[in-house]
């Protein structure tokens, strides 16, 4: 899925086409001199969705990027430091992950315990959870970007921006809260797997507890399983971002 916005300007000088690619997915924009008194404006806005993976579960994530930067001054030279608002948002579609958690726990059942549901008659189970969230945002109202190598006839420039954009202040919204119940009515026991996020560990932790009446017992001091989320939580550092600018 692709949504792009491109602005057209009445120019005093050379007009440039700008393309920002995120893992090869393009977002279009422009670099143009507005008029002799207000200098140059660099504008890119776009949205792209790509395939991703979380804890081994295939899903999709959507990038939305906006760069609106300017270089002021009475100059026909497009090169220099541009400043302005930069924002990047990344949204994960967590529905496939939520649907898979039950199967993940079922596949791991018995790990670290002697609990085997195939030997128990009359067991039943269900999953109680709030929809998971994994969203990130990087934003600055005064983001600097140096553009150079332009001005000559037919000039173009290509540069990677991943490292530069990684300096943007980051906000995270991470929420995982699953409770997977396995009830054994004949024995009066309930086994509960919990999957919750630990942002400090950048991981999703799967734990197993046993309840008998009101008594709660953890069947393992350590999580039954730990799923690494570091790549997803540091997505900008792990993403190839390329800026290409060329004269029209």
Rosetta silent file (secondary structure, phi, psi, omega in degrees, C-alpha in Angstrom):
SEQUENCE: XXXXXXXXXXXXXXXXXXXXXXXXXXXXXXXXXXXXXXXXXXXXXXXXXXXXXXXXXXXXXXXXXXXXXXXXXXXXXXXXXXXXXXXXXXXXXXXXXXXXXXXXXXXXXXXXXXXXXXXXXXXXXXXXXXXXXXXXXXXXXXXXXXXXXXXXXXXXXXXXXXXXXXXXXXXXXXXXXXXXXXXXXXXXXXXXXXXXXXXXXXXXXXXXXXXXXXXXXXXXXXXXXXXXXXXXXXXXXXXXXXXXXXXX
SCORE:     score description
SCORE:     0.000 S_00000001
   1 L     0.000  134.498 -178.478    0.000    0.000    0.000 S_00000001
   2 E  -135.167  132.300  171.956    1.364    3.393   -0.948 S_00000001
   3 E  -133.711  122.944 -179.394    0.149    6.892   -0.195 S_00000001
   4 E  -132.842  155.185  177.261    2.298    9.844   -1.209 S_00000001
   5 E  -127.788  128.997  178.359    1.950   13.585   -1.349 S_00000001
   6 L  -127.260  132.147 -179.010    3.986   15.728   -3.726 S_00000001
   7 L  -101.476  142.305  176.336    3.934   19.529   -3.795 S_00000001
   8 L  -109.942  140.880 -176.144    4.489   21.606   -6.923 S_00000001
   9 L  -126.457  153.509  166.669    6.014   25.055   -6.758 S_00000001
  10 L   -88.916  116.656 -165.321    6.451   28.048   -9.036 S_00000001
  11 L  -103.073  151.542  166.495   10.188   28.269   -8.995 S_00000001
  12 L  -111.099   75.915 -177.521   12.883   30.906   -9.264 S_00000001
  13 L   130.010 -162.931 -176.434   15.597   28.565  -10.405 S_00000001
  14 L   -68.342  137.953  173.734   16.154   24.841  -10.606 S_00000001
  15 L  -102.275  143.647 -177.643   13.428   22.529   -9.312 S_00000001
  16 E  -124.317  144.804  172.771   14.395   19.231   -7.689 S_00000001
  17 E  -100.221  132.703  179.921   12.584   15.965   -7.156 S_00000001
  18 E  -118.236  138.376  176.264   13.218   14.253   -3.816 S_00000001
  19 E  -131.820  124.916  175.750   12.588   10.607   -2.973 S_00000001
  20 E  -107.990  118.721 -178.143   12.945    9.121    0.494 S_00000001
  21 E  -106.755  130.302  177.085   13.074    5.312    0.442 S_00000001
  22 E  -111.929  109.485 -175.092   12.419    3.216    3.556 S_00000001
  23 L    51.447   38.722  177.812   13.678   -0.329    3.025 S_00000001
  24 L    86.558   -3.596  179.880   13.218    0.304   -0.687 S_00000001
  25 E   -94.654  118.847 -170.660    9.688    1.721   -0.377 S_00000001
  26 E   -84.570  145.721  169.615    9.586    5.249   -1.905 S_00000001
  27 E  -129.046  127.407 -170.505    7.986    8.421   -0.581 S_00000001
  28 E   -94.028  152.566  177.336    7.987   11.364   -2.970 S_00000001
  29 E  -163.915 -159.087 -175.538    8.662   15.033   -2.319 S_00000001
  30 E  -155.735  159.481  172.703   10.441   18.109   -3.643 S_00000001
  31 E  -129.160  121.932 -173.519   13.107   20.715   -3.055 S_00000001
  32 E  -149.441  151.037  172.363   12.289   24.144   -4.449 S_00000001
  33 E   -88.841  117.482 -175.762   13.056   27.834   -4.162 S_00000001
  34 E   -68.928  -53.083  174.285    9.757   29.473   -3.269 S_00000001
  35 E  -164.626  178.717 -173.259   10.773   33.014   -4.205 S_00000001
  36 L   -65.993  -20.938 -174.181   13.694   35.383   -3.835 S_00000001
  37 L   -99.470  -21.044 -174.129   12.750   36.461   -0.315 S_00000001
  38 L  -110.112    0.413  174.350   11.831   33.224    1.453 S_00000001
  39 E    77.800 -147.133 -171.042   14.568   30.846    0.355 S_00000001
  40 E  -112.906  150.281  177.444   14.238   27.086   -0.182 S_00000001
  41 E  -129.562  131.656  177.176   11.807   24.466    1.088 S_00000001
  42 E  -111.848  119.318 -173.277   12.408   20.713    1.343 S_00000001
  43 E  -134.061  125.873  172.183    9.180   18.718    1.690 S_00000001
  44 E  -137.749  130.793  175.133    8.518   14.978    1.849 S_00000001
  45 E  -141.129  132.706  179.748    5.318   13.345    3.077 S_00000001
  46 E  -172.069  168.450 -179.969    4.327    9.732    2.623 S_00000001
  47 E  -140.385  136.114  179.125    3.081    6.465    4.036 S_00000001
  48 E  -142.375  143.234  177.311    4.241    2.924    3.287 S_00000001
  49 E  -115.561  135.748 -179.282    3.321   -0.510    4.640 S_00000001
  50 E  -134.736  162.253  175.746    5.758   -3.421    4.685 S_00000001
  51 E   -75.139  143.179  178.796    5.924   -7.016    5.874 S_00000001
  52 E  -145.712 -176.029 -179.383    7.543   -7.566    9.274 S_00000001
  53 E  -146.978  139.464  178.275    7.869  -10.192   11.992 S_00000001
  54 E  -136.989  120.364 -178.282    7.399  -10.139   15.755 S_00000001
  55 L    52.365   37.283  179.070    8.302  -13.109   17.969 S_00000001
  56 L    81.466    1.566 -177.969    8.240  -15.252   14.843 S_00000001
  57 E  -100.855  121.568  176.994    4.747  -14.075   13.851 S_00000001
  58 E   -68.027  135.600  176.139    4.374  -12.462   10.378 S_00000001
  59 E  -154.913 -174.899 -179.590    2.544   -9.134   10.452 S_00000001
  60 E  -120.789  150.214  175.257    2.542   -5.718    8.812 S_00000001
  61 E  -134.655  149.066 -175.025    3.844   -2.362    9.927 S_00000001
  62 E  -120.734  125.827  174.378    3.203    1.095    8.499 S_00000001
  63 E   -94.550  138.295  171.494    5.688    3.950    8.265 S_00000001
  64 E  -132.729  120.774 -172.509    4.455    7.532    8.017 S_00000001
  65 E  -126.155  137.506  175.498    7.095   10.200    7.425 S_00000001
  66 E  -138.547  122.352  174.039    6.912   13.975    7.159 S_00000001
  67 E  -123.835  118.772  179.039    9.884   16.291    6.603 S_00000001
  68 E  -130.682   90.820 -172.212    9.122   20.000    6.195 S_00000001
  69 E  -119.549  155.878 -178.124   12.431   21.869    6.287 S_00000001
  70 E  -140.624  152.529  171.331   13.558   25.265    5.032 S_00000001
  71 E  -126.068  112.691 -175.855   16.717   27.221    4.262 S_00000001
  72 L   -89.992  162.765  177.039   16.140   30.954    4.406 S_00000001
  73 L   126.402  157.799 -179.266   18.112   33.688    2.757 S_00000001
  74 L   -86.036   81.284 -177.845   18.531   35.536   -0.510 S_00000001
  75 L  -148.746  145.211  174.257   20.356   32.831   -2.414 S_00000001
  76 L   -91.987   -1.346 -178.377   19.881   30.696   -5.498 S_00000001
  77 L   -81.918  119.354 -179.702   22.135   28.035   -3.944 S_00000001
  78 L   -79.207  -10.918 -176.438   20.095   25.012   -2.765 S_00000001
  79 L   -79.243  150.380  176.884   22.972   23.639   -0.690 S_00000001
  80 E   139.600 -169.029 -179.162   23.230   24.189    3.036 S_00000001
  81 E   -92.877  124.131  176.039   21.575   23.343    6.338 S_00000001
  82 E  -102.624  142.427  179.746   17.797   23.009    6.306 S_00000001
  83 E  -133.270  152.267  177.539   15.816   23.151    9.544 S_00000001
  84 E   159.310 -156.264 -174.506   12.221   22.474   10.464 S_00000001
  85 E   -89.756  131.590  175.871    9.760   19.834   11.556 S_00000001
  86 E  -130.684  132.654  177.430   10.526   16.152   11.126 S_00000001
  87 E  -144.226  139.482  176.843    8.286   13.320   12.259 S_00000001
  88 E  -133.129  126.920  175.169    8.324    9.572   11.747 S_00000001
  89 E  -122.514  146.478 -179.071    5.643    7.247   13.065 S_00000001
  90 E  -134.741  120.947 -177.695    5.624    3.459   12.946 S_00000001
  91 E  -119.291  127.357  175.749    2.513    1.399   13.646 S_00000001
  92 E   -96.343  132.394  171.539    2.448   -2.391   13.948 S_00000001
  93 L   -80.957  102.970 -171.220   -0.739   -4.283   13.099 S_00000001
  94 L   -90.268    0.295 -177.589   -0.759   -6.543   16.177 S_00000001
  95 H   -59.456  -44.070  177.681   -3.907   -8.535   15.382 S_00000001
  96 H   -62.093  -34.915  178.465   -1.984  -11.507   13.873 S_00000001
  97 H   -65.791  -46.429 -179.742    0.265  -11.548   16.945 S_00000001
  98 H   -60.317  -38.006  179.780   -2.680  -11.559   19.359 S_00000001
  99 H   -70.308  -25.800 -175.685   -4.265  -14.441   17.474 S_00000001
 100 H   -89.178  -17.750 -174.684   -0.998  -16.420   17.566 S_00000001
 101 H   -58.330  -41.499 -179.024   -0.183  -16.055   21.278 S_00000001
 102 H   -59.255  -44.014  179.610   -2.529  -18.882   22.266 S_00000001
 103 H   -68.728  -36.432  177.820   -0.818  -21.261   19.831 S_00000001
 104 H   -59.513  -47.700 -179.727    2.626  -20.102   20.950 S_00000001
 105 H   -65.766  -39.285 -178.903    1.806  -20.969   24.559 S_00000001
 106 H   -64.125  -38.722  178.278    0.184  -24.259   23.567 S_00000001
 107 H   -65.259  -30.024 -177.108    3.295  -25.288   21.653 S_00000001
 108 H   -94.236   -2.896 -175.293    5.416  -24.526   24.731 S_00000001
 109 L   -57.227  136.381 -178.506    3.103  -26.150   27.265 S_00000001
 110 L    94.962  -12.854  178.266    4.954  -28.490   29.586 S_00000001
 111 L   -67.130  110.557 -179.523    8.239  -26.620   29.240 S_00000001
 112 L    86.359    2.415  179.294    9.626  -26.656   32.791 S_00000001
 113 L  -139.816  173.057  174.630    6.583  -28.480   34.200 S_00000001
 114 L  -104.510   17.800 -178.885    4.951  -31.914   34.091 S_00000001
 115 L   -74.485  120.096 -179.677    1.643  -30.405   32.953 S_00000001
 116 L  -133.999  105.920 -172.602    0.326  -32.375   29.989 S_00000001
 117 H   -65.283  -20.980 -177.639   -3.188  -31.498   28.895 S_00000001
 118 H   -69.832  -17.481 -178.400   -3.554  -34.710   26.873 S_00000001
 119 H   -97.093    0.837 -176.514   -3.688  -36.743   30.087 S_00000001
 120 L  -115.692  126.229  179.569   -6.422  -34.636   31.703 S_00000001
 121 L   -91.634  144.175  174.776  -10.075  -35.080   30.818 S_00000001
 122 L    81.767   12.998  178.701  -12.537  -32.229   30.868 S_00000001
 123 E   -77.711  153.269  173.722   -9.972  -29.418   30.577 S_00000001
 124 E  -148.881  163.295 -172.809  -10.891  -26.226   28.767 S_00000001
 125 E  -150.099  162.236  174.548   -9.110  -22.975   28.082 S_00000001
 126 E  -160.041  164.115 -177.944   -9.502  -19.426   26.895 S_00000001
 127 E  -116.115  123.690  174.678   -7.434  -16.308   26.291 S_00000001
 128 E  -110.982  124.959 -178.114   -8.215  -13.026   28.025 S_00000001
 129 E  -160.173  156.996  166.989   -6.383  -10.001   26.676 S_00000001
 130 L   -96.199  145.625 -179.539   -6.541   -6.392   25.680 S_00000001
 131 L   -52.491  131.581 -179.280   -5.443   -5.709   22.085 S_00000001
 132 L   -70.514  153.377  178.424   -1.670   -5.419   21.943 S_00000001
 133 E  -133.908  137.411  170.419   -0.015   -2.178   20.890 S_00000001
 134 E  -146.007   98.415  179.565    3.380   -1.425   19.452 S_00000001
 135 E  -129.516  145.931  177.866    3.718    2.110   18.132 S_00000001
 136 E  -135.743  151.466  178.164    6.737    4.373   17.909 S_00000001
 137 E  -145.476  134.498  174.217    7.216    8.019   17.052 S_00000001
 138 E  -120.046  130.398 -172.952   10.282   10.123   16.404 S_00000001
 139 E  -154.678  144.301  173.882    9.730   13.870   16.203 S_00000001
 140 E  -150.590  140.692  176.444   11.500   17.233   16.348 S_00000001
 141 E   -87.396  -11.037 -177.054   10.333   20.784   15.682 S_00000001
 142 E  -139.432   65.255 -176.828   13.880   21.925   14.878 S_00000001
 143 E   -91.515  126.571  179.051   15.533   19.128   12.944 S_00000001
 144 E   -95.519  139.416  176.771   18.702   20.032   10.979 S_00000001
 145 E  -141.358  124.573  178.471   19.588   18.358    7.695 S_00000001
 146 E   -90.468  130.366  174.991   22.554   19.230    5.492 S_00000001
 147 E  -120.210  126.254 -179.635   22.025   18.998    1.737 S_00000001
 148 L  -140.721  170.083  177.232   25.015   19.392   -0.544 S_00000001
 149 L    88.325    7.196  179.842   26.212   18.546   -4.035 S_00000001
 150 L  -105.610  171.826  175.454   23.458   20.396   -5.898 S_00000001
 151 L   117.318  -33.945  177.950   23.496   23.489   -8.086 S_00000001
 152 L   -80.794  157.875  178.652   25.232   22.292  -11.225 S_00000001
 153 L   -60.215  128.373  179.445   23.221   21.384  -14.312 S_00000001
 154 L    74.331   11.033 -176.595   21.930   17.840  -13.984 S_00000001
 155 L   -68.896  148.577  174.984   23.257   17.562  -10.450 S_00000001
 156 E  -148.775  159.557 -179.888   21.908   14.911   -8.102 S_00000001
 157 E  -141.569  142.123  176.302   22.723   13.638   -4.638 S_00000001
 158 E  -131.393  129.640 -179.982   22.094   10.362   -2.831 S_00000001
 159 E  -148.472  148.326  175.164   22.686    9.909    0.899 S_00000001
 160 E   -83.592  144.192 -175.878   21.663    7.547    3.664 S_00000001
 161 L  -121.215   -0.686 -176.095   19.659    9.105    6.491 S_00000001
 162 H   -56.281  -46.678 -178.602   19.187    6.282    8.989 S_00000001
 163 H   -66.611  -42.464 -179.732   21.957    7.451   11.325 S_00000001
 164 H   -62.930  -45.827 -177.847   20.918   11.112   11.100 S_00000001
 165 H   -70.444  -21.498 -179.315   17.243   10.393   11.791 S_00000001
 166 L   -66.779  -13.728  177.425   18.121    8.126   14.729 S_00000001
 167 L   -81.136   -8.212  177.609   18.933   11.281   16.734 S_00000001
 168 L   -64.650  139.198  175.778   15.266   12.294   16.719 S_00000001
 169 E   -58.376  137.012 -174.390   13.620   12.025   20.173 S_00000001
 170 E  -113.730  141.124  170.897   11.688    8.756   20.390 S_00000001
 171 E  -122.211  141.463  179.168    8.408    7.817   22.065 S_00000001
 172 E  -121.604  145.688  171.929    7.194    4.242   22.484 S_00000001
 173 E  -130.845   96.339 -175.959    3.759    2.788   23.138 S_00000001
 174 E  -119.673  124.466  178.828    4.190   -0.894   23.972 S_00000001
 175 E  -145.873  118.665  172.652    1.462   -2.982   25.587 S_00000001
 176 L  -130.436  125.208 -179.435    1.175   -6.776   25.749 S_00000001
 177 E  -151.601   87.846  178.238   -1.182   -8.342   28.266 S_00000001
 178 E  -112.403  139.002  169.619   -2.359  -11.892   27.623 S_00000001
 179 E  -125.791  117.813 -177.367   -3.720  -14.366   30.153 S_00000001
 180 E  -108.113  111.347 -173.749   -4.163  -17.884   28.824 S_00000001
 181 E   -95.547  133.250  171.914   -6.316  -19.992   31.133 S_00000001
 182 E  -124.794  106.317 -173.047   -6.215  -23.798   31.275 S_00000001
 183 E  -102.423  131.787  175.611   -8.876  -25.024   33.715 S_00000001
 184 E  -115.234   87.576 -173.279   -9.033  -28.540   35.149 S_00000001
 185 L   -58.727  -36.513 -177.291  -12.430  -28.649   36.907 S_00000001
 186 L   -64.680  -33.313 -177.854  -11.978  -32.173   38.273 S_00000001
 187 L   -97.292   -5.756 -178.003   -8.787  -31.218   40.081 S_00000001
 188 L    66.360   27.829 -176.380   -9.858  -27.699   41.013 S_00000001
 189 E  -116.716  150.805  172.733   -6.745  -26.342   39.356 S_00000001
 190 E  -133.819  129.475  173.996   -6.123  -23.576   36.869 S_00000001
 191 E  -104.941  132.683 -178.021   -2.906  -23.059   34.946 S_00000001
 192 E  -126.990  121.522  167.626   -2.344  -19.585   33.603 S_00000001
 193 E   -90.189  136.948  172.518    0.227  -18.487   31.085 S_00000001
 194 E  -118.993  137.907  171.759    0.861  -14.758   31.055 S_00000001
 195 E  -121.971  118.499 -179.654    2.565  -12.869   28.258 S_00000001
 196 E  -136.948  155.736  179.645    3.609   -9.337   29.092 S_00000001
 197 E   -85.872  141.363  170.940    6.106   -6.857   27.741 S_00000001
 198 E  -120.114   98.660 -173.548    9.239   -5.898   29.646 S_00000001
 199 L   -66.897  -32.558  178.972   10.422   -2.708   27.977 S_00000001
 200 L   -64.871  -32.986  177.668   13.649   -2.563   30.001 S_00000001
 201 L   -90.146   -8.444 -175.171   14.539   -6.017   28.664 S_00000001
 202 L    51.681   51.557 -174.859   13.069   -5.193   25.242 S_00000001
 203 E  -150.043  159.358  169.404   11.315   -8.540   25.374 S_00000001
 204 E  -104.691  126.948 -174.234    7.964  -10.294   25.720 S_00000001
 205 E  -108.451  128.963  176.866    7.978  -12.691   28.682 S_00000001
 206 E  -107.263  118.434 -179.234    5.847  -15.828   28.865 S_00000001
 207 E  -119.948  158.382  179.924    5.335  -17.151   32.415 S_00000001
 208 E  -126.398  128.935  179.113    3.334  -20.072   33.810 S_00000001
 209 E  -124.678  150.593  175.342    1.423  -20.063   37.114 S_00000001
 210 E  -115.846  131.604  176.374   -0.625  -22.708   38.899 S_00000001
 211 E  -116.143  132.240  171.996   -3.698  -21.831   40.945 S_00000001
 212 E  -131.570  105.440 -168.875   -5.366  -24.249   43.351 S_00000001
 213 L    68.521 -125.351  178.005   -8.225  -22.464   45.061 S_00000001
 214 L   -97.801   -4.061 -178.591   -6.783  -19.066   45.988 S_00000001
 215 E   -78.357  131.461 -179.700   -3.215  -20.321   46.226 S_00000001
 216 E  -114.073  136.090 -178.140   -0.939  -19.109   43.441 S_00000001
 217 E  -139.651  126.575  173.753    2.291  -20.835   42.553 S_00000001
 218 E   -81.850  128.690 -176.691    4.838  -19.971   39.899 S_00000001
 219 L   -86.561   -1.959  177.464    6.018  -23.173   38.268 S_00000001
 220 L  -156.815  133.345  179.874    9.299  -21.658   37.158 S_00000001
 221 L   -66.245  -29.771 -179.569   11.460  -18.895   38.604 S_00000001
 222 L  -103.786  159.135  175.368   12.358  -17.831   35.090 S_00000001
 223 L   -57.596  145.225  175.041   10.016  -17.105   32.194 S_00000001
 224 L   -61.339  -37.301  179.021    8.970  -20.172   30.235 S_00000001
 225 E  -152.205  148.385  177.134    9.997  -18.272   27.127 S_00000001
 226 E  -128.614  124.108 -178.164   11.436  -14.859   26.299 S_00000001
 227 E  -106.549  124.952 -177.079   10.854  -13.273   22.908 S_00000001
 228 E   -72.527  124.884  177.170   13.291  -10.610   21.748 S_00000001
 229 L  -112.502    7.641 -171.673   11.594   -7.337   20.738 S_00000001
 230 H   -61.938  -38.050 -179.163   14.759   -5.250   20.428 S_00000001
 231 H   -65.669  -39.938  179.267   14.721   -5.116   16.630 S_00000001
 232 H   -70.428  -38.789 -177.207   11.109   -3.908   16.590 S_00000001
 233 H   -77.143  -14.544  175.820   11.635   -1.393   19.411 S_00000001
 234 L  -120.870   44.540 -171.542   14.702    0.036   17.670 S_00000001
 235 H   -60.104  -37.582 -176.744   13.207   -0.122   14.209 S_00000001
 236 H   -65.017  -36.246  178.246   14.698    3.144   12.980 S_00000001
 237 H   -69.009  -23.362 -176.317   18.223    1.922   13.762 S_00000001
 238 H  -106.032   19.260 -177.086   17.502   -1.264   11.816 S_00000001
 239 L  -118.672  136.972  179.358   15.934    0.402    8.774 S_00000001
 240 L   -90.234  113.269 -177.909   17.679    1.417    5.560 S_00000001
 241 E  -117.539  124.063 -175.303   16.620    4.970    4.670 S_00000001
 242 E  -125.311  131.048  176.755   17.916    6.548    1.472 S_00000001
 243 E  -108.768  127.570  176.726   17.392   10.116    0.235 S_00000001
 244 E  -124.993  128.879  178.674   17.787   10.887   -3.461 S_00000001
 245 E  -127.490  130.877  179.316   17.501   14.421   -4.894 S_00000001
 246 E  -144.514  152.327  179.260   17.822   15.242   -8.581 S_00000001
 247 E   -69.390  142.525  176.819   17.064   18.173  -10.858 S_00000001
 248 L   -68.281    0.000    0.000   13.841   17.997  -12.850 S_00000001
